[in-house]
Amino acid sequence: MFRSVLAKSSSVFVGFLAVTMVVTVVTSPYLQGRANRLLGEGEDMSKYGHRPHNWFEAIVNKLGGEEKAEAFLRGELEVVEPKRAWREEDGVIYFTLTSDGTTGQEWISRLEESGFRVRDYAKSVLCSHDFRPTTGVTTVVAVLKGMFFEDCDRVTGKIRDEATKRGLTNPGAEVACLIREKFSDKDIEAMGLWWIVTMHDPIKDSDGVPCLLGAYRDGDGSWLVADYDGLDSWWYRECGFAFVAAQVGA
């Protein structure tokens, strides 16, 4: 069991985690000897002294405990970055989706059974005859971040104009469902976004209001929502706008 020690303890030492991370602070003479052999006898380790003691313990816990930390020190355990299902180039987020013929009504059940939440207006859009599913269409999605636009310019008309200049086209509404299913709220947060609005042709909700579907992360759930859309509709900086970069299949 690892325990933190006070700065006055004469047996404090630090072991490296990967290139720049420290594994732990311990009092074990055995582990201290292991670290000294890896780092070099007498090497100054004070550069990590600004870190709180619980930071080191958190790293060891993340590795899986003392045995895993020891395995790392022996070179038997590797720490690798997780692969993401998206990539970012020049501030634009790209990922690939493939449709499978799911209808709007089926999407409601499919998302809710997977723990997602679907707002009522989004349900009415999904049940509209204008929601047209496809099968086997692979789409490369490009998401333009709201930060690209000045606050006064972050309106639907200017966003679509920018997409046209970049050679992007409008996706089908089902792309919003595929995005919601593919990405967790943590994924969307890692992209630096709160919303991913799918810029399909607007579909009227049950009140006759033209709407766009979007994936939204919120403290009370992972949502599929429907937002009002007009050429002068204004959007938040934290929004991302999903267009089609390329499409294969039919």
VENPEWO-V76880 format. One record per helix or strand of 2 or more residues. SS is the DSSP state (A for helix, B for strand). FROM is the first residue (numbers start at 1). TO is the last residue. Records with the same first field share a line. If there is no record, write none. Layout:
BEGIN
SS = FROM-TO ; FROM-TO
END
This chain:
BEGIN
B = 13-17 ; 21-26 ; 87-89 ; 92-100 ; 117-118 ; 135-145 ; 195-198 ; 203-204 ; 210-218 ; 221-228 ; 239-248
A = 29-39 ; 46-48 ; 53-63 ; 66-73 ; 104-113 ; 120-126 ; 146-148 ; 151-153 ; 156-165 ; 174-182 ; 185-190
END
